[in-house]
Structure formats: structure tokens, C-alpha cells
Amino acid sequence: MNFVRNFIGSFVVTAFVFCVGGAYAYLQDLDVEDVYLDTKAPPYAPNVLCGKKNAKSNDPSTALKLDVVSADSSLPRFDENFVIPYIGMGGSLKIDGRWYSASEMVGMVDAARTNIMLALRGNMRENKDTLLLDLPGLKKTMDSLNIRNSSLRRFSRFFSGIGLNVGRGANTKLRTIDLLALKGDSCFSDDFVYLSGLDFKLNTDSVQLDFGLMKKQSALNTTVSFDFKYNKDKNGSAMKTNFESFVLEMPGLTDVDTKSWPTQVQGGNFKIFLSKDGAKDNLQLSREIEPYFSLKDFYEPLEKIEIPFLESKKFSFGKTSYSLGDIAKNIDNYFRVAEYAIDATIGDDDLIILAEAKKILDSVFVEKLPLGGVAFLNHALQDVHKEYSERNFVELYGDSLPAVSGKVKLRKGKNYIVFKVRPKTLKYKGNVDTGLLSAKDVDASVNFYVKVLVYVTDANWLVYDEIILDKVDVSLSAQVPSMEVGLFTVKFDNARGMGRAKLLYDVSVKPTVADSILKPYPSMVLTFDSLSLMADHSTVMHLKNKGGKDKFTYDFNRGEWIVPAPLKRFASFSGEDLLTHVYAVENALRELRNHVEGSAKADSVGEAVKNVAAVVEKMDRVVFVDTSNYGRYGLVKNVGAKYRKSFGDVLDFAEKFNGAWKNILGTEGTCKVEFLDAKKKAVPVEKNQFKGNVAYAKISFDLNFGLRPDFGQELVKILRKRLADFPTKPQVALTREGNLALDFLVEIK
């Protein structure tokens, strides 16, 4: 037997509305009257009349309304990838020769429910204190609807029965009418009518239960149940259905069958319950499997860990989210079993027999977060601080494992035995964002390394004395289409032409009962087959990675990317360097404002301060995200209390700058970028390819401030002084129109 995947599916609210037009047209053909219910009477009636159609109410203000064609919102909506656990053939069920997913079964049930509610609406009447249910009329309506709607004709094959539960009252014994077996002369007289619910019994084939090494054939009884809800208000009485349960019952596996198993059925037959919260069952670990220790002291410290470049602390399997602490709680359940497996195989000679431990692990299959594997270190440690090698672990549980052999000897005194437990591959819920690249759709592998202190006394008694969560290794991987290098964009290609590089990000967490820290240092590497260095959608250079020797590596100590040697000169001037120039211009504007405020020309100070202050305020909005426009404009954004650039390469900078300037200042402010050769002449571009060696990037600003000559010259003077030490040697001038002109010449060296 094996741990089995208990996939917790994700649920998407989808509407299944069918044959609506035909259904309404049919109701019009029936000339159906509204159904009335006396509000003074209970929701059932003392006498049922048969075949009495068109009995009318004396109180038309108490209409009974039904949810006739709306999809039932209480039904669980399953993703198409949702897999029913423990069921062979990918978790689907076979009905009438066809395989159905959980989502398709829900759709068929809701279609039948809608059809039945339509039929009930036309065949329920109220006469004084009597609610009339016309069964022959109900059959006739059902038959007619089945004929008119070809998609409904297979109901009799899809369902083995559709039970309408009726009785004398809410607390009386119910009787079930099979709506698929109604006859023309059906009558349910001399009884009260209380509509209790609908049971849809699916005509499912037998299934093979798959518990890993153990498989079991069983008949399958599948029932989807609804109850009826009455709501009374000033507008009358309304009746609607409400989803109650979706149960798969397998009489071929019972609590008696599993009495000696590590995992046992609780209470009769094996059952699986499907709901909006996922799949649950009535399996439970044997009480004999009791843990010696728990990892619970490490749950909270793992919640506090901060991992660089991760925008959240959440992982997911399907649509269910897990923090590292949540994963530890699930790992605790597996570790409980692993402890039991190891302990059960220790003989009088203090030898742990690994093959026997594997047999026990294979026989246990209770899972929540699906288990990926359990491994055990092939020797015991006498020193808690001694390092161990990954290659010395023996896999005891996992997919397609070879035969396991070997023994682990426990010596007198302290022995630290080491487990490695991992869940199935998860998804990281968020992006890995380093600023220069952003990776989405990130796969995550999480390994928990647990040490248990086993003390062997002189009398050969075993004492389990301590548990240590030694470390948690998190490995993230993703495909990356592009990244930024300096003022340029790098686009990746791989051998299959998919346009991707592979990001590998490994982090090791060292938890204690008080806190969790990162073990220095994490590792982040970007590998690729080939790349193109781009500017303005044109290729500056192309690099093929022969033999895989070139790669991008992040230096966590220095906080920067180390790029392949052929790209280093292009990385010499970054987007952050460009922002430094923008900050300098903005600070110069503030300095000018302060200068004007201290001017001796008292008669003109007020207007001057007002004008310059307005320019400074608008420049702030150009540089920083403009919240008045829902963050659409701005060159930087606030990320984790730090400002980071919101543009990509230098051309994206120019585009964002121009858009923000025009939107915020209401005038044409121009930022242009040119690429020059060593002679400072423009490099021509043909067929999206630069024809020449790019040696400089020239960034030019023509900013329409409308400055008065005196203030403008003062600003030029301040800017030249402030920018004099910049390596790009910016040129600053004031145009006749009062515009501020700046040129930065960035050397690519």
C-alpha cells in the first residue's frame, strides 16, 4: 500500500444553464398558473388529490415561486483538472460507457435539477389548505421535456434513480418517489405533502480503488442530494433547492476489511465526500501510530521567515494555499508515520532494517497535502552538528523507487537519525522579482530535514529524547522570457525555440524554536541556450551559449547580478544610474525654490516661489507613482518600503517619462534616446538589426517648463554645478522658449 494523492481540487464558480429558451417556451405552451400556498397553513397539506389539475387558490397574494432555470449556486464547481482521490482512470467515473469528470457530473445533475423544478412548477397547486401534487401531470411534463430537449434524453441512462422525498411533515417518516419510474396512473393519495429533498443517484460503473501498492475493486454508489428550502416574506412564499452532499460510497471496502491496516475506514463502507472545500474521506490512521515527537514548536518560527525577492510567503497545491508553517503541519503527519516505520523495524541488535521500514510506509495512505517522498540517512550521527551528504539518503517512499536494502546501526549513547520528508511539487503563489527580472508561474520544491535523538542505554533500551527540525530547503524554478542588462533588454531562446531561460533559486532555512534564519547564502542562477541583446525592438548583439559555460548569477553578498563576460560592457550603466540623474534634476529644482524664497526681491518672491513650487510638485509626480491616476504614471514604485524603478530598458524609460510628463504637466515634454558608434554618430538599423558597434547611448530631454529667463538661467547654473561630477558629463541649456534642455551621453564600455 502506498501514500495516495488526495488532490484538493480548486473550485471555479461556473454557470451551467441549458435549454433556457426552450424551457420558457414550453412553460408558455403549458399555460402554467402560479402555485399558491396559504401562509397560515404549514408547508404541506392534509390531503393529496390525484390528477386534479387547475385547482386555484383563493389567496393569489401567496404565490409559491420556484428557482426554475437558474443554476444552483450552492453546488460545488470543480476545475476541469480536479481529480477524485483513490479512484483509478485519473479520478473520473464511467457512466453509460463514457468517462465523466467531477465537473461534468455536476453539470448533468444541475441540468436534471432544473428540468425537475420546471416540471414541479407546472404540477403543484394549492386549494384552500391543500397543496396538490399532480403525479400523472408531473410524468407527462417530464416526458415532454425529455423529448423537446435532446440533451436530457440520456437522463434515464445517466441516473439510476431520481428520488423526490415527500412525507406528512418535517419530522415524519419520508417516502421517496422515483421520478424516473413514474407511471401514468401514479397517485400518492391520503398523505400529507411535505417536499423534503431530491436525491440524484448516478448510474456509475464499479471502480478500482488505487492505494498505491494496494488496489481494490468495488461497486460504487454515487448520490448527489439537495434539500428544499422555503422562504416566506411579504411577497409570498418561495421554494428553492440547496445542495446538501455529493457522496461516493464503496461497499467493497469496509471498516472490517481495514481493521488490521495502518490506515482504517471509520464507520461502515469507505466513502468520499466532495464539496466546495475539496475531497474528504472516512479514512484515519490507526491509533497504534502515535508520535513520539511533534514539529509544532517550529510552526510559528517558519511563519516569520523572510526570503529575498519573494513577494509573498505562500505556496499552493491546486487552489489551496500553504505557508511554510502550514506545510510543516502536514509534514508532521508524515513524520509521525516515518517515526513509527523506523521504530517498528528496530530489532534486538539495534539495527534499523530499511526495507522493512519501506513496507510500512507503503501501507499508509492518509494524505492532505500530497506526499512526494520520504528518505532516511543511511547512517546515524553521533554529533548533532555533524554535516551529512545528500547522496547518503535512501529513498523509502516515492515514485518508481528501486528495491531498498541496507541497515542502519545504532551505537550505545547518542544517535541522531535523519529523515528527509517532502510534499509533492508545489506552486509558489507570487512572482520572483529581483528588479532586473520577474519570474511568474514558479514551481517550488520543499524538503524538510528532521533529526531525532535516539539514546541507546547500556541495557539496550531505546530512549527517544529530542526532535530537531534541522533545515528546510526551498528550491524555486521558473521559465524567464527576458531580463534587463544595463539600459538594454535581453531576450532568451532555448534549444526548442521557446524563448525562455531557466531560473533556479535555492534557499535554505535554519529554524529554531525561537526564530528562523536564512543560511548564508541563497543561490540564484539563470541558465540559457542563446540570447539577443535588444534596444528599440532591434538586436544589438546575439550570444549563443556553447557548452552552457555562460550564465547569470546573483551575488547576494554584493546585491548585484554577475552577467556573462560578453555582456559586461552593456551592464556598465543601469536604470538606477539613470534615475540618479533624474533625482539630481529634481533636487536642483528644490534648490532653486529655496534660492527664490531667500531672494531680496520681495515684490516678486511670492509669484516666483509659487511657480517653482508648482514645477517641483509636478516633477515629483513624474518621478514617483502618481496615485491620482491609479498608479499609471511614474518612473519609480514603492516596493517593500523601498523605491524601485517601474520601467524596463532605456526606451521604456523614455516612453514612461513622456507619458507621465504630458499627463501631469499638460505640455509636451520630450525624452529621446539615440545609440551612437565610437565616433558619436548614430548607428543605422536595418531589418531590426543594428549595423555597427554601439558605443554610446545619448539620452536627451527637452522639458517645457516655460521658465522666465531669470529663473531659467538660475536653474541652469544650479544644474551644471550639481551635475558637474557625473561621469556622463551632462550638457544643460535654456532654450528661447524657456525649456530646459539636458543631454546625457552614456558610454558603453
PAVO-531968 format. One record per residue (C-alpha): y, z, x. Coordinates in steps of 0.2 Angstrom, whole numbers, plus 5000, padded with zeros to 4 digits. Example, Ala and Ser with C-alpha at 12.3 -4.5 7.8 and 13.67 -1.06 7.14 Angstrom:
2
(pt (4978 5039 5062))
(pt (4995 5036 5068))
This chain:
749
(pt (5000 5000 5000))
(pt (5017 4997 5006))
(pt (5035 5001 5003))
(pt (5041 4989 4990))
(pt (5058 4981 4987))
(pt (5066 4989 4972))
(pt (5080 4977 4971))
(pt (5095 4984 4962))
(pt (5102 4969 4955))
(pt (5120 4965 4951))
(pt (5126 4963 4933))
(pt (5139 4950 4928))
(pt (5146 4950 4911))
(pt (5142 4933 4904))
(pt (5143 4926 4886))
(pt (5128 4918 4878))
(pt (5135 4911 4862))
(pt (5124 4897 4854))
(pt (5125 4885 4839))
(pt (5141 4894 4833))
(pt (5147 4879 4824))
(pt (5130 4875 4816))
(pt (5128 4894 4811))
(pt (5145 4894 4802))
(pt (5142 4878 4794))
(pt (5126 4885 4787))
(pt (5134 4900 4781))
(pt (5146 4889 4771))
(pt (5132 4880 4764))
(pt (5124 4896 4758))
(pt (5140 4901 4749))
(pt (5136 4919 4755))
(pt (5145 4933 4747))
(pt (5151 4948 4757))
(pt (5140 4963 4757))
(pt (5146 4978 4749))
(pt (5142 4997 4752))
(pt (5148 5011 4741))
(pt (5157 5023 4753))
(pt (5151 5038 4743))
(pt (5133 5034 4745))
(pt (5123 5037 4761))
(pt (5120 5021 4771))
(pt (5103 5017 4762))
(pt (5099 5016 4744))
(pt (5086 5024 4732))
(pt (5078 5009 4725))
(pt (5075 4992 4733))
(pt (5074 4977 4722))
(pt (5064 4961 4727))
(pt (5071 4943 4725))
(pt (5087 4949 4717))
(pt (5100 4938 4724))
(pt (5118 4938 4720))
(pt (5119 4956 4714))
(pt (5138 4960 4715))
(pt (5147 4976 4719))
(pt (5159 4985 4708))
(pt (5170 4990 4723))
(pt (5175 4975 4733))
(pt (5185 4986 4744))
(pt (5170 4992 4753))
(pt (5163 4976 4762))
(pt (5149 4978 4774))
(pt (5153 4967 4789))
(pt (5140 4961 4802))
(pt (5143 4956 4820))
(pt (5135 4939 4816))
(pt (5139 4927 4830))
(pt (5146 4937 4844))
(pt (5136 4940 4860))
(pt (5131 4959 4861))
(pt (5142 4966 4874))
(pt (5131 4981 4876))
(pt (5117 4970 4883))
(pt (5114 4971 4902))
(pt (5120 4955 4910))
(pt (5109 4951 4925))
(pt (5114 4940 4940))
(pt (5103 4925 4942))
(pt (5096 4932 4959))
(pt (5091 4948 4951))
(pt (5073 4952 4954))
(pt (5062 4963 4944))
(pt (5054 4975 4956))
(pt (5035 4976 4959))
(pt (5032 4960 4949))
(pt (5024 4945 4958))
(pt (5031 4927 4957))
(pt (5049 4933 4963))
(pt (5051 4946 4949))
(pt (5050 4933 4935))
(pt (5040 4934 4919))
(pt (5029 4920 4912))
(pt (5031 4917 4893))
(pt (5024 4902 4884))
(pt (5020 4893 4900))
(pt (5037 4895 4908))
(pt (5044 4907 4920))
(pt (5059 4917 4914))
(pt (5072 4927 4925))
(pt (5079 4943 4918))
(pt (5095 4934 4914))
(pt (5086 4920 4904))
(pt (5076 4933 4894))
(pt (5092 4942 4889))
(pt (5100 4926 4883))
(pt (5085 4922 4872))
(pt (5085 4939 4865))
(pt (5103 4939 4861))
(pt (5101 4921 4853))
(pt (5087 4929 4842))
(pt (5098 4944 4838))
(pt (5112 4933 4832))
(pt (5101 4922 4822))
(pt (5094 4938 4813))
(pt (5111 4945 4810))
(pt (5116 4929 4802))
(pt (5101 4929 4791))
(pt (5104 4948 4786))
(pt (5121 4944 4781))
(pt (5116 4932 4768))
(pt (5102 4943 4761))
(pt (5109 4960 4759))
(pt (5118 4965 4743))
(pt (5125 4981 4735))
(pt (5124 4985 4717))
(pt (5131 5002 4712))
(pt (5121 5015 4723))
(pt (5108 5002 4728))
(pt (5108 4992 4744))
(pt (5097 4976 4741))
(pt (5087 4968 4755))
(pt (5080 4951 4749))
(pt (5065 4948 4760))
(pt (5060 4931 4752))
(pt (5078 4926 4754))
(pt (5078 4933 4772))
(pt (5062 4922 4776))
(pt (5070 4907 4768))
(pt (5086 4909 4778))
(pt (5076 4912 4795))
(pt (5065 4897 4792))
(pt (5081 4886 4788))
(pt (5090 4892 4803))
(pt (5075 4889 4814))
(pt (5074 4871 4808))
(pt (5093 4867 4810))
(pt (5093 4875 4827))
(pt (5080 4866 4838))
(pt (5083 4879 4852))
(pt (5077 4893 4840))
(pt (5060 4884 4836))
(pt (5052 4892 4851))
(pt (5056 4910 4845))
(pt (5038 4911 4837))
(pt (5031 4907 4854))
(pt (5044 4917 4865))
(pt (5042 4933 4854))
(pt (5025 4941 4849))
(pt (5035 4950 4836))
(pt (5052 4955 4830))
(pt (5052 4971 4821))
(pt (5065 4977 4808))
(pt (5064 4995 4807))
(pt (5068 5002 4790))
(pt (5065 5019 4781))
(pt (5071 5031 4767))
(pt (5084 5039 4778))
(pt (5089 5043 4796))
(pt (5077 5057 4798))
(pt (5062 5050 4789))
(pt (5047 5040 4795))
(pt (5051 5022 4798))
(pt (5042 5007 4793))
(pt (5043 4990 4803))
(pt (5044 4973 4795))
(pt (5039 4959 4807))
(pt (5052 4946 4804))
(pt (5041 4933 4811))
(pt (5027 4936 4799))
(pt (5037 4937 4783))
(pt (5029 4928 4768))
(pt (5037 4920 4753))
(pt (5032 4934 4741))
(pt (5036 4948 4753))
(pt (5043 4964 4744))
(pt (5047 4981 4751))
(pt (5050 4990 4734))
(pt (5050 5008 4729))
(pt (5058 5013 4745))
(pt (5075 5018 4752))
(pt (5083 5005 4764))
(pt (5089 5013 4780))
(pt (5091 5000 4794))
(pt (5086 5009 4810))
(pt (5085 4995 4823))
(pt (5077 4979 4830))
(pt (5063 4978 4842))
(pt (5060 4961 4851))
(pt (5043 4960 4858))
(pt (5041 4947 4871))
(pt (5026 4936 4872))
(pt (5024 4939 4891))
(pt (5008 4935 4901))
(pt (4999 4948 4911))
(pt (5007 4951 4929))
(pt (5001 4955 4946))
(pt (5009 4971 4952))
(pt (5014 4970 4970))
(pt (5015 4986 4980))
(pt (5013 4978 4997))
(pt (4995 4981 5003))
(pt (4990 4986 4986))
(pt (4990 4974 4972))
(pt (4985 4977 4954))
(pt (4983 4965 4939))
(pt (4989 4972 4922))
(pt (4994 4967 4904))
(pt (5012 4968 4901))
(pt (5021 4974 4885))
(pt (5039 4969 4886))
(pt (5051 4976 4872))
(pt (5070 4974 4870))
(pt (5077 4987 4857))
(pt (5093 4988 4848))
(pt (5099 5001 4835))
(pt (5111 4998 4821))
(pt (5127 5006 4821))
(pt (5138 5010 4805))
(pt (5157 5012 4807))
(pt (5167 5017 4792))
(pt (5186 5016 4791))
(pt (5200 5011 4779))
(pt (5195 4993 4780))
(pt (5177 4997 4774))
(pt (5160 4998 4782))
(pt (5154 4988 4796))
(pt (5137 4986 4804))
(pt (5133 4981 4822))
(pt (5119 4981 4834))
(pt (5119 4991 4850))
(pt (5107 4988 4865))
(pt (5095 5003 4867))
(pt (5082 4998 4880))
(pt (5073 4985 4890))
(pt (5056 4991 4894))
(pt (5041 4983 4904))
(pt (5026 4993 4901))
(pt (5010 4990 4911))
(pt (4994 4999 4904))
(pt (4984 4993 4918))
(pt (4991 5006 4930))
(pt (4992 5024 4923))
(pt (4995 5042 4930))
(pt (4976 5044 4931))
(pt (4974 5029 4942))
(pt (4988 5036 4954))
(pt (4983 5054 4954))
(pt (4977 5054 4972))
(pt (4991 5042 4979))
(pt (5006 5047 4989))
(pt (5016 5039 4975))
(pt (5011 5043 4957))
(pt (5015 5037 4940))
(pt (5023 5050 4929))
(pt (5018 5051 4911))
(pt (5006 5038 4905))
(pt (5007 5020 4909))
(pt (5018 5013 4923))
(pt (5035 5007 4916))
(pt (5050 4998 4922))
(pt (5067 5001 4914))
(pt (5080 4988 4915))
(pt (5098 4992 4911))
(pt (5116 4988 4917))
(pt (5113 5001 4931))
(pt (5098 4992 4938))
(pt (5080 4994 4938))
(pt (5072 5011 4937))
(pt (5053 5016 4935))
(pt (5042 5031 4932))
(pt (5036 5032 4950))
(pt (5038 5048 4960))
(pt (5032 5054 4977))
(pt (5018 5066 4977))
(pt (5024 5084 4978))
(pt (5012 5086 4993))
(pt (5025 5076 5003))
(pt (5038 5090 5007))
(pt (5051 5088 5020))
(pt (5052 5100 5035))
(pt (5070 5095 5038))
(pt (5084 5085 5030))
(pt (5098 5075 5036))
(pt (5110 5082 5023))
(pt (5121 5091 5036))
(pt (5126 5073 5043))
(pt (5131 5065 5027))
(pt (5149 5071 5027))
(pt (5152 5068 5045))
(pt (5146 5050 5043))
(pt (5159 5048 5029))
(pt (5173 5052 5041))
(pt (5169 5039 5055))
(pt (5182 5025 5058))
(pt (5176 5009 5065))
(pt (5189 4997 5073))
(pt (5193 4981 5064))
(pt (5184 4986 5048))
(pt (5195 4986 5033))
(pt (5183 4997 5023))
(pt (5168 5009 5026))
(pt (5157 5001 5013))
(pt (5141 4991 5014))
(pt (5131 4983 4999))
(pt (5114 4978 4994))
(pt (5116 4966 4979))
(pt (5131 4973 4970))
(pt (5128 4991 4974))
(pt (5140 4999 4987))
(pt (5134 5011 5000))
(pt (5144 5021 5013))
(pt (5136 5027 5029))
(pt (5133 5044 5021))
(pt (5125 5035 5006))
(pt (5113 5026 5017))
(pt (5109 5042 5026))
(pt (5104 5050 5009))
(pt (5092 5035 5006))
(pt (5086 5036 5024))
(pt (5082 5054 5021))
(pt (5069 5049 5008))
(pt (5061 5038 5020))
(pt (5062 5050 5034))
(pt (5053 5063 5023))
(pt (5038 5051 5021))
(pt (5039 5047 5040))
(pt (5038 5066 5044))
(pt (5023 5068 5033))
(pt (5014 5052 5040))
(pt (5016 5059 5058))
(pt (5011 5077 5054))
(pt (4996 5071 5044))
(pt (4989 5062 5059))
(pt (4990 5076 5072))
(pt (4973 5082 5077))
(pt (4967 5097 5086))
(pt (4971 5088 5103))
(pt (4989 5087 5099))
(pt (4988 5068 5098))
(pt (4998 5058 5086))
(pt (4987 5043 5081))
(pt (5000 5029 5077))
(pt (4988 5018 5067))
(pt (4984 5032 5055))
(pt (5002 5035 5053))
(pt (5005 5017 5048))
(pt (4991 5018 5035))
(pt (5000 5032 5026))
(pt (5017 5023 5027))
(pt (5009 5008 5020))
(pt (5003 5018 5005))
(pt (5020 5024 4999))
(pt (5032 5013 4989))
(pt (5045 5023 4981))
(pt (5062 5015 4986))
(pt (5080 5014 4981))
(pt (5089 5006 4995))
(pt (5075 4994 5001))
(pt (5067 4999 5017))
(pt (5067 4987 5032))
(pt (5056 4996 5044))
(pt (5051 5012 5052))
(pt (5047 5013 5071))
(pt (5041 5028 5082))
(pt (5044 5031 5100))
(pt (5028 5029 5110))
(pt (5031 5045 5120))
(pt (5038 5062 5117))
(pt (5054 5068 5126))
(pt (5054 5085 5134))
(pt (5073 5084 5137))
(pt (5084 5082 5121))
(pt (5097 5072 5132))
(pt (5085 5060 5140))
(pt (5088 5042 5136))
(pt (5075 5031 5128))
(pt (5072 5012 5128))
(pt (5072 5001 5113))
(pt (5057 4992 5119))
(pt (5047 5008 5119))
(pt (5047 5009 5100))
(pt (5031 5005 5090))
(pt (5034 4997 5073))
(pt (5024 5007 5060))
(pt (5032 4998 5044))
(pt (5040 4981 5042))
(pt (5036 4963 5038))
(pt (5022 4954 5047))
(pt (5018 4968 5059))
(pt (5004 4966 5072))
(pt (4990 4978 5072))
(pt (4996 4995 5078))
(pt (4987 5006 5091))
(pt (4991 5019 5103))
(pt (4993 5038 5103))
(pt (5007 5050 5107))
(pt (5003 5066 5117))
(pt (5012 5082 5113))
(pt (5013 5094 5128))
(pt (5015 5113 5127))
(pt (5033 5118 5124))
(pt (5046 5107 5118))
(pt (5043 5089 5112))
(pt (5056 5078 5104))
(pt (5048 5064 5094))
(pt (5060 5050 5089))
(pt (5060 5039 5073))
(pt (5070 5024 5070))
(pt (5072 5020 5052))
(pt (5082 5005 5045))
(pt (5086 4999 5027))
(pt (5085 4980 5023))
(pt (5099 4969 5029))
(pt (5115 4974 5020))
(pt (5131 4965 5017))
(pt (5147 4973 5024))
(pt (5160 4974 5010))
(pt (5175 4968 5018))
(pt (5182 4957 5032))
(pt (5181 4960 5051))
(pt (5199 4957 5056))
(pt (5205 4958 5074))
(pt (5221 4949 5071))
(pt (5216 4933 5080))
(pt (5201 4930 5069))
(pt (5195 4936 5052))
(pt (5176 4935 5048))
(pt (5170 4935 5030))
(pt (5153 4936 5022))
(pt (5147 4948 5035))
(pt (5129 4954 5037))
(pt (5125 4971 5043))
(pt (5110 4980 5051))
(pt (5110 4999 5052))
(pt (5097 5009 5062))
(pt (5096 5027 5061))
(pt (5088 5036 5076))
(pt (5081 5054 5072))
(pt (5074 5066 5084))
(pt (5063 5080 5078))
(pt (5059 5095 5089))
(pt (5041 5100 5088))
(pt (5036 5115 5098))
(pt (5018 5117 5104))
(pt (5013 5135 5107))
(pt (5000 5142 5119))
(pt (4989 5144 5104))
(pt (4991 5126 5099))
(pt (5002 5130 5084))
(pt (5014 5117 5080))
(pt (5032 5123 5075))
(pt (5044 5111 5068))
(pt (5061 5118 5074))
(pt (5075 5106 5073))
(pt (5081 5089 5067))
(pt (5095 5079 5076))
(pt (5102 5063 5070))
(pt (5104 5056 5087))
(pt (5114 5040 5083))
(pt (5117 5027 5070))
(pt (5119 5009 5077))
(pt (5128 4996 5066))
(pt (5127 4978 5070))
(pt (5138 4966 5061))
(pt (5136 4947 5062))
(pt (5146 4933 5053))
(pt (5150 4914 5055))
(pt (5168 4911 5061))
(pt (5176 4894 5057))
(pt (5192 4897 5068))
(pt (5202 4909 5078))
(pt (5219 4909 5087))
(pt (5222 4907 5105))
(pt (5240 4909 5110))
(pt (5250 4898 5099))
(pt (5235 4887 5095))
(pt (5221 4886 5083))
(pt (5203 4885 5089))
(pt (5191 4876 5078))
(pt (5172 4879 5081))
(pt (5157 4867 5079))
(pt (5139 4871 5082))
(pt (5124 4860 5086))
(pt (5122 4856 5067))
(pt (5140 4852 5064))
(pt (5143 4867 5053))
(pt (5159 4871 5061))
(pt (5155 4889 5065))
(pt (5154 4901 5079))
(pt (5144 4917 5078))
(pt (5152 4934 5079))
(pt (5141 4949 5085))
(pt (5149 4966 5083))
(pt (5139 4981 5088))
(pt (5145 4999 5086))
(pt (5135 5015 5090))
(pt (5140 5031 5080))
(pt (5136 5048 5088))
(pt (5136 5060 5073))
(pt (5136 5079 5074))
(pt (5135 5092 5060))
(pt (5154 5094 5063))
(pt (5160 5076 5066))
(pt (5156 5058 5071))
(pt (5162 5049 5085))
(pt (5160 5031 5092))
(pt (5150 5030 5108))
(pt (5161 5020 5120))
(pt (5162 5006 5119))
(pt (5158 4994 5105))
(pt (5153 4977 5109))
(pt (5161 4961 5101))
(pt (5156 4944 5106))
(pt (5159 4926 5099))
(pt (5147 4913 5104))
(pt (5149 4894 5101))
(pt (5142 4877 5104))
(pt (5158 4867 5105))
(pt (5177 4869 5100))
(pt (5193 4860 5098))
(pt (5210 4867 5103))
(pt (5222 4862 5089))
(pt (5240 4860 5086))
(pt (5248 4852 5070))
(pt (5231 4846 5065))
(pt (5229 4837 5081))
(pt (5217 4840 5096))
(pt (5225 4847 5112))
(pt (5208 4848 5121))
(pt (5189 4849 5117))
(pt (5177 4860 5125))
(pt (5158 4859 5125))
(pt (5148 4875 5129))
(pt (5135 4868 5140))
(pt (5121 4881 5143))
(pt (5130 4894 5132))
(pt (5140 4901 5148))
(pt (5157 4901 5139))
(pt (5160 4915 5126))
(pt (5174 4925 5119))
(pt (5173 4944 5122))
(pt (5184 4958 5116))
(pt (5189 4971 5129))
(pt (5190 4987 5119))
(pt (5197 4996 5134))
(pt (5212 4984 5136))
(pt (5213 4980 5117))
(pt (5213 4961 5120))
(pt (5201 4946 5119))
(pt (5194 4938 5135))
(pt (5194 4919 5132))
(pt (5184 4906 5142))
(pt (5192 4900 5158))
(pt (5197 4883 5152))
(pt (5207 4891 5138))
(pt (5216 4904 5148))
(pt (5232 4895 5151))
(pt (5234 4892 5132))
(pt (5232 4910 5129))
(pt (5247 4915 5140))
(pt (5259 4916 5126))
(pt (5254 4924 5110))
(pt (5260 4926 5092))
(pt (5265 4944 5096))
(pt (5276 4937 5110))
(pt (5284 4925 5098))
(pt (5288 4940 5086))
(pt (5296 4949 5101))
(pt (5309 4936 5102))
(pt (5312 4937 5083))
(pt (5314 4956 5084))
(pt (5327 4953 5098))
(pt (5337 4942 5087))
(pt (5336 4954 5073))
(pt (5341 4969 5084))
(pt (5356 4958 5091))
(pt (5362 4956 5073))
(pt (5361 4975 5071))
(pt (5371 4977 5087))
(pt (5384 4965 5081))
(pt (5386 4975 5064))
(pt (5388 4991 5074))
(pt (5401 4982 5085))
(pt (5411 4976 5070))
(pt (5410 4994 5062))
(pt (5419 5001 5078))
(pt (5432 4987 5078))
(pt (5450 4992 5079))
(pt (5455 4978 5067))
(pt (5454 4990 5052))
(pt (5461 4977 5039))
(pt (5446 4965 5042))
(pt (5432 4978 5046))
(pt (5426 4981 5028))
(pt (5423 4962 5025))
(pt (5415 4959 5042))
(pt (5403 4974 5040))
(pt (5399 4968 5023))
(pt (5395 4950 5029))
(pt (5385 4955 5044))
(pt (5375 4969 5035))
(pt (5370 4956 5022))
(pt (5364 4945 5035))
(pt (5354 4959 5043))
(pt (5346 4964 5027))
(pt (5340 4946 5023))
(pt (5334 4944 5041))
(pt (5323 4960 5038))
(pt (5316 4951 5023))
(pt (5312 4936 5033))
(pt (5303 4946 5046))
(pt (5294 4959 5035))
(pt (5285 4955 5019))
(pt (5297 4953 5005))
(pt (5290 4964 4991))
(pt (5302 4957 4979))
(pt (5292 4941 4979))
(pt (5274 4949 4979))
(pt (5272 4948 4997))
(pt (5273 4929 4998))
(pt (5286 4928 5012))
(pt (5287 4937 5028))
(pt (5281 4935 5046))
(pt (5273 4952 5048))
(pt (5262 4963 5036))
(pt (5258 4981 5036))
(pt (5240 4984 5041))
(pt (5235 5002 5043))
(pt (5252 5009 5046))
(pt (5255 4995 5059))
(pt (5264 4979 5058))
(pt (5254 4963 5062))
(pt (5258 4945 5061))
(pt (5255 4936 5045))
(pt (5255 4919 5052))
(pt (5241 4909 5062))
(pt (5247 4897 5076))
(pt (5265 4892 5081))
(pt (5266 4879 5067))
(pt (5261 4891 5054))
(pt (5274 4902 5061))
(pt (5287 4889 5058))
(pt (5281 4885 5041))
(pt (5282 4903 5035))
(pt (5299 4906 5044))
(pt (5306 4891 5035))
(pt (5299 4895 5018))
(pt (5305 4913 5019))
(pt (5322 4908 5025))
(pt (5325 4896 5011))
(pt (5318 4908 4998))
(pt (5328 4923 5004))
(pt (5344 4917 5011))
(pt (5345 4902 4999))
(pt (5350 4890 5013))
(pt (5341 4878 5024))
(pt (5336 4887 5040))
(pt (5326 4876 5052))
(pt (5312 4881 5064))
(pt (5304 4866 5073))
(pt (5290 4865 5086))
(pt (5288 4852 5099))
(pt (5274 4850 5113))
(pt (5281 4843 5129))
(pt (5272 4837 5145))
(pt (5276 4843 5163))
(pt (5292 4833 5163))
(pt (5298 4841 5147))
(pt (5295 4825 5137))
(pt (5287 4825 5120))
(pt (5268 4822 5121))
(pt (5263 4807 5110))
(pt (5250 4810 5097))
(pt (5238 4796 5091))
(pt (5224 4797 5079))
(pt (5226 4816 5078))
(pt (5224 4817 5097))
(pt (5237 4822 5110))
(pt (5239 4808 5123))
(pt (5244 4818 5138))
(pt (5244 4836 5145))
(pt (5253 4849 5135))
(pt (5263 4859 5147))
(pt (5277 4867 5136))
(pt (5279 4872 5118))
(pt (5298 4871 5113))
(pt (5302 4882 5098))
(pt (5320 4878 5091))
(pt (5329 4887 5077))
(pt (5345 4881 5068))
(pt (5350 4896 5057))
(pt (5363 4893 5044))
(pt (5372 4910 5043))
(pt (5389 4902 5040))
(pt (5396 4914 5053))
(pt (5415 4915 5056))
(pt (5419 4909 5074))
(pt (5425 4926 5080))
(pt (5409 4935 5074))
(pt (5398 4920 5079))
(pt (5404 4920 5097))
(pt (5402 4938 5097))
(pt (5384 4937 5091))
(pt (5380 4923 5104))
(pt (5387 4934 5118))
(pt (5376 4948 5112))
(pt (5361 4937 5110))
(pt (5362 4929 5128))
(pt (5364 4947 5135))
(pt (5349 4953 5126))
(pt (5338 4938 5129))
(pt (5343 4936 5147))
(pt (5327 4944 5154))
(pt (5315 4935 5143))
(pt (5303 4923 5153))
(pt (5306 4909 5140))
(pt (5324 4909 5145))
(pt (5331 4906 5128))
(pt (5346 4895 5125))
(pt (5359 4902 5112))
(pt (5374 4892 5105))
(pt (5385 4892 5090))
(pt (5387 4876 5080))
(pt (5403 4869 5072))
(pt (5395 4873 5055))
(pt (5394 4892 5060))
(pt (5375 4890 5063))
(pt (5366 4900 5076))
(pt (5355 4888 5087))
(pt (5341 4895 5098))
(pt (5329 4886 5109))
(pt (5313 4894 5117))
(pt (5303 4884 5130))
(pt (5286 4892 5132))
(pt (5277 4886 5147))
(pt (5258 4884 5145))
(pt (5252 4889 5162))
